[in-house]
Amino acid sequence: MSVPAVASFSEELWSSIGPIWQAILDHPFIRQLTDGTLPMDVFHYYLAQDYFYLLEYSRGIALMGQKADPKHAPTFMKHAESFQFDETLLHFRLGLTHEDVSRSSPAPSCLLYTSHLIQVALERPFHEVLGAYLPCYWIYWEVGKHLLKLQQPGIPVPFEQWIGNYGGGGFGQSVMEALAVVDEIAPRLTGAEKNAMKDQFILTSRMEWMFWDMALKLQQWPV
C-alpha cells in the first residue's frame, strides 16, 4: 500500500491563504489587466507605487540576507539586487517616468506594507522575515502564470509585458529558490515558530490584495 505524500511546509503556507488568493484573482484590477480594460492612469499609478514599494522591499530582502544561513545569504543578496535594479527598470520600460515618481509619494497602503516589512526585517528572526517577504515573490509569480493563460489578444503592450515578466521562468526561478529555503529550514522549526512564520505569510498576503485595491482606487491620503 502506498504511503500518502506529506505536504511540504511551503505547500502548507500556500494552502493557508486560499481565500485571499481567490480574492486576488477576483479583484477588478487583475481582471482588467487580463482583458486589457484597466485604465492607463490606474496602471501608471500602480507603477509609481510599486516603484516606491520595490525600493523598500529590496532593502528588506538585503536585511533578510544578513540574517540567513551563510549558504543562503548570497541568494537573497542576489534577489535584493534584482528587485532594486531589474524590477524597477522594468517599470520604466512599462511606461513609468521620472516625472511620475517625482510628483508622487507612497500612498497609505503602500507605506503600511513597506513599513511592516522593514520592521519585521529589523526585529524578527529569519524564518518570520522569510514568511513576511515570501508572498510578494510567490503571489506575483502565480498571478503572472494565471494571467498568461487568460490574457486576451490585443491587450496594451505594457500589460502584456507585465504578465510575461511575472509569469515567466526568470522570475519563477527566484521564487523557487526562496521556496527551497522555506522547505529546508522548516524541519528545524518548532510548531510555534512555524505558526509565527505562517502568521507573517498570511498577513502580507492580505497586504498584497490591499496593494491591488489601492491602485484601482488611486488611493490618496484623506487629509
N, C-alpha and C positions, 0 to 999 in steps of 0.2 A: 504494500500500500504506500503510495507516495505521500510525502510529508508536505503539508501546505506551506507555501513560501511565506516567510515572515517579512512584513513591510519594513523597508528601511526607515530610518528616522526622518530623512528628507521627505519621503512619501507621507509619513505621518504628519509632518508640518503642512504639506500641501492639502491634505485631507481636512485639516483644521480650519481652512479658510474657504471651504466650499461655497457657502452663501455669499461671501464677499467677492469671490472670483466670478460668480454668476452675475452679481450686481455690476461688476466692472464690464463684463461682456454686454450687459443690457443697457449700459449708460449711453445716452444720446451722443455724447462726444465720440465714443468708439463706433457706434453705428453710423454716424455721419462721416467719420473718417473713412469707413469702409466703402460707403456708396458714393463718396465724393461730394456730399452736400454740406459738409462742415464749412461755415462761413470763414473766409480767409482771415478776417480780423481776429476771429477766435483762435485760429491756428497760429497767427503771429503772436498773439498774447501768450498762448501756451509756450511757444518757442522761447520768448523772453523769460517767462517764469522758470522754465526748465533750465535755461542757461544759469540763472541765479542758483537754482537747486543743485546743478551739477558741480558748481564751484565748491559748495559746501560738502556735497556728497563725496567728491574726490578727496577732500581734506579729511573727512571722516574715515574713508577707506584706508588712507595712509596711516591714520592713528590706529586703526584696527590691525594693520600690518605690524605695527610696533608691539602689539600685544600677542601676536600669533606665535606659534611654534616657529623656530628659526627656519625649518624647511618649508613652511608655508608663507613666511613673510615676503619672499620675492614675488610670489603670485599676486598678493594683494597690492604690493607696490606697483607692479605692472598694471593691475586693474585701475589703480588710482590715477596713474599717468594717462591711461586710455580714456577714462571718464573726463579728466580735466582737459585733454587736448583733442583727442579724436572725436569724442561726442559733441563737444562744444563747437568744433569746426564743422561737423555735420549740420548743426543748427544754422550756421551762417550759409551753408550751401542750400539749405531748405528755404531760405528767404529772410532769416533774421538779419537785421542791420545793426551797426553800432549806434545809430540814432535810436532804434527801438530800445536798446539796452540803456542808453544814457537818459532817456525820458521815462524809464520805468524803475520800479523798486519791488522787492519781494512783497507779494500780497499776503494777507493774513494766513491762509492755509499753507502757502509755501514757507513762510517764516516759522510757523508752528512745526512743520515737518522737519526742516533743516535744523532748527534749534533742538528738537528732540534727538535727532541723530547725533549731533555733536555732543550733547550732554551724555548720551549713552556711551559714545566712543571714549569720552574722557573718564567716566565714572564707573562703568560696569565691566565685569570680566569678559574675556574674549568670546565665550560662547554666546553671551547675551548680545554683544555687539554684532556678531555674525547673524544672529537671529533678526536683529533690527534692520540690518543692511541687505539681507537676502531678498526681501520682496521686490525691491527696485530692479535688481538683476532679473529675477525669475519671472515676475509678472509681465515685464516688458517683453521678454522672450516669448512667453506663452501668448500674449496678445498679438505680437508680430506674426507668430506661426498661425494663429487662428485667422487673422485678417488676410494672410496670404491665400488662404483657401476661399475666402469670401469676397475679396475686393472686386469691385465692378470695373469692367473695361472703360477706359477713357476718363478715369478719375484724375484730378490735378496731379501733375508730375511730383510736386513736393510730398503729397500724401503717399504716392506710390513708392517714392524713395524712402520715406519714413518706415513704411511697412516692410520694405525689402531689407532695410538695415537691421531692424529689431527682430525680424523673423528669420534672418539669415544665419548661416553657420558660424560666421566670425563672432558675432555677439553671443551666439549659443555656446561657443567654446568657453568663454569666460564664465557663463552660468554653470556649465558642467564642472569647471574647476572649483567653483565655490561649493557646489553640492557635494563634490568628492570630499572636501574638507569637513563638511557637516557630518557625513556618514563615517568619516574616520574618527572624529572626536566623540561622536555620540556614545559609543560603548564605555567611554571613560567618565561619562557624566552621571551624577546621581539623578534619581527621579525628580528631586526638587530643582536641580539645575536644568534638566530637560524642560520642565514646566515653565521655568523662567525664560528660557530661550523661546519656547513656543509663544508665551505671552508677548514677547517683543515682536515676534513674527506676525502675530495676529494684529497687533496694534498698528504697525507700519503698513500692513496690507490695507487696513482701513484708511490710512492716510493716502495710500495710492488712489483709492476711489475718490477721496476728497480732492486730490490734485486735479483729476479729470473734471470733477464738478466745478471746482474753482475756475478752470479755464473756460468751460462752457458758459458760465455766468459772468465772465470778465470781472471777477471779484475785485472790489476796491475796498480800501479802508472806509468804514462808515462815517468817521469824523476826522 
